[in-house]
């Protein structure tokens, strides 16, 4: 299946990604999908019906909150 043909029913999120209360829900989801599912910002944005830049911002903020830079 191509990367652009992601179906919602194929994606599951484990509740443990929300354990860190310092992250917003969007930050936690963006970080999980980018780091664990190897999705691109554009794929995450399409899946969540958000702009790519919004996903980039959420991911970057999550990393900053965790003290990971670069």
URJODA-V326827 format. One record per pair of residues at least 12 apart in sequence whose ideal C-beta (glycine too) atoms are under 6 Angstrom apart, sorted by the first residue. I is the first residue (numbers start at 1). GAP is how many residues later the second one is. If there is no record, write none. Layout:
BEGIN
i=I gap=GAP
i=I gap=GAP
END
This chain:
BEGIN
i=6 gap=41
i=17 gap=15
i=22 gap=43
i=23 gap=39
i=26 gap=32
i=27 gap=31
i=27 gap=34
i=27 gap=35
i=30 gap=14
i=30 gap=25
i=30 gap=28
i=30 gap=29
i=31 gap=28
i=31 gap=31
i=34 gap=25
i=41 gap=14
i=41 gap=15
END
